[in-house]
């Protein structure tokens, strides 16, 4: 059991029968309960528009839990204790009258967490409804991404929420911020003076951020096709990772200190003009191919697909940050669906030593790299140059890793899912891992100019075979600078 003390609260889960809630949120809450991190009096109210007997919806939640929690982590006592906390109420979130029933059901609560696992278009209506219940002063609201599809629409959503809730009670989720290794980035950078002195354009040549997924669209074609990979992944997850790598040390660990530094990075991102787009950004769309020896359909052949769609499922780009620390250091970002493997990693490439004294043919291998592996096999590895062992080897060099694998180092503990940490932080009232309004807006501003550029150019995504690392142009994007994507097979 744990030493963290959490206060009791009521969690109102809007959209409780949706995919996110069933796949991620209930399992995360169950795991918190199992770990002793839910107060005995904490209650969960599942809210959804589905009518019918509450007991049948509760059984469905139970069933999904058992499907999404690994069998070895199902503890019957914890499971029963958890399900006893959950209640169900049918609600139409757009109907003002339904909030009276919600208020009745909630009764007197000291602390309410309203979790919106719904499309952002209804956030405003839910907030207005919550205001009717008279509970806004004791409520923290949790907003799932995507918040809008561009700067203007995200402002609309944020403004509608802000009519009823102050910023310090709004928790905008970017689930990447809850991942164990992403958290470790802060420790790695700011608890080790070793790195901080090297963390700039004098010592780093370039940075790569790859978030590759093996899965395709997984039954979400309609949603995804409206968004595309730039809005779905770059605007949030990859830009957040870039901020954590590039930001200056905050003066303390408070949410605003961290977020102030992240915003400075977003503001310093160099715009990419229409003329630069062709050289700096590559959009791709997967066509049929093979993954793990299995043939898979192309994006346009997925279920419910519109065969004319020109939505991108892959983006690679070269970003620059205009400030003293990063001037001249490209950040190569790449993310796509149907890649050869699921892999999220950040690679920091350090510059060559200033004066080279080894055999000329060994020169290309000389470079220190710091590899931060977010998933799978979470860990950090620092590649250092060593001398090959043996009398016959002379001064033959080899690149070897100094390795920290989290699963080997912390053998006894499972790595919690991002949502477990995020929900816990909301319960604790800590906004560190959540995105402030201005961060979202600066990220949109930067992405909007790319989308506008594509539209002006009439750009169509370049095809790439499912199971490959993306269009050839994404390789050219980095080889033009005399580099290559790290570790591509
Ligand atoms: C979500 C995107 O935010 O992140 C999905 O909407 C994507 O399209 C998912 O699949 C990836 O998350 P993870 O944690 O599996 O890397």
Boltz pocket constraint, residues with backbone or C-beta under 6 A from the ligand:
constraints:
  - pocket:
      binder: B
      contacts: [[A, 175], [A, 213], [A, 232], [A, 344]]
      max_distance: 6.0
